[in-house]
Amino acid sequence: MASLHINQIEKKFAPSKTGQQAPFALGPIDLTIREGEFFSLLGPSGCGKTTLLKLVAGLTEADAGNILFGDNDLTKVAPEARRFSMIFQQPLLFPHMTIEENAAFGLKMQKIGKKERLLEARRMLAMTGLSGFEHRYPDELSGGQQQRVALARALVAKPRLLLMDEPFSALDPGLREEMRELLGTIQHELGVTVLFVTHDRQEAFELSDRIGIMGGGRLLQVGTPVDLYERPESTTVASFLGLKNIVEGTVHSRNFESHDGQISINTGQELADGRYCLIFRPETLMPATFGNQATVPSVQFTGKVSKLKFNQGTYVALVQAGDEMLECMVTRDQAENMEVGQLIKIFVKQSDLQFVEY
Ligand code: ATP
């Protein structure tokens, strides 16, 4: 086993003759996926996730750059010789084969004897929760069960890398969550390296060790889910992650001022003067309704409670600070002691302030 190295990979697509399809350029992209890692490519539709996955799989030829597995250059190696498995949105099972024959297919291609490959297929079907279904045919299974077979079939071949392109997006939300949990457990148990493509933030955050955020054919930022949530490096990444409370303003002599001047705080860090977005994570905003004072270096501003929302165990106060409507997570006690229309002070630790260049 070894890491996958993507070096300076580039791919261009010309516009379609009718002009309906614009030209597209991917890369250059550099990325290393470590052995045993669950890595997701996350980004909006059309940003190039599938193209990058296909380059890794060998299904698309790169214009420049190379792909290595350990020291082994795979750039010119045929897809079937890469020893990778791929799972798509549709399970793509063979309709005339039973479930266990489907699951054993990869091993048949590897010329493994019938007894051994069926044994291995049954073991993997048991892992994916399909014991008892071995002799059925694909059309006798639900969509979710068929995708479990696709997973078993991919894993039976003991791939060096498992490539997954939006594998759960055709399933309904409950089933999606179930499949997500199953995949997480199996990946952990087998230690298989996964490269997973999705545009679903929650899916990427729940499953991944690291995530690469893509936009416009580029890899914008790579990090753990916590890194990305707490330290987005650009407003594009922050907006794509759906981060709340992004306030535009300017920094002058270490002081940030929102554009209407309502929020004016010391940045607590060396920043060149200029335009910035300040991101307040909702759980870092502390309302001072009981006269509680922050015990660490912090800044404060004033706002008016505009709404209190209860959502299955958590409370959110919407606080209007000038033109900005900020979401603030509050405790039950705080929520019960707040009133709509009340002016409150909000404290934030300086270390929780996240500035991003505009
Ligand atoms: P989605 O989430 O919608 O699947 P994506 O991020 O996976 O999107 P890609 O499928 O990689 O995006 O496509 C990126 C761009 O490249 C799109 O504009 C697409 O139309 C274009 N494209 C992809 N494959 C080809 C091709 N074979 N020929 C021409 N253009 C292509």
Residues whose N, C-alpha, C, O or C-beta is under 5 A from the ligand:
A	BS01	ATP	F13 A14 F24 P44 S45 G46 C47 G48 K49 T50 T51
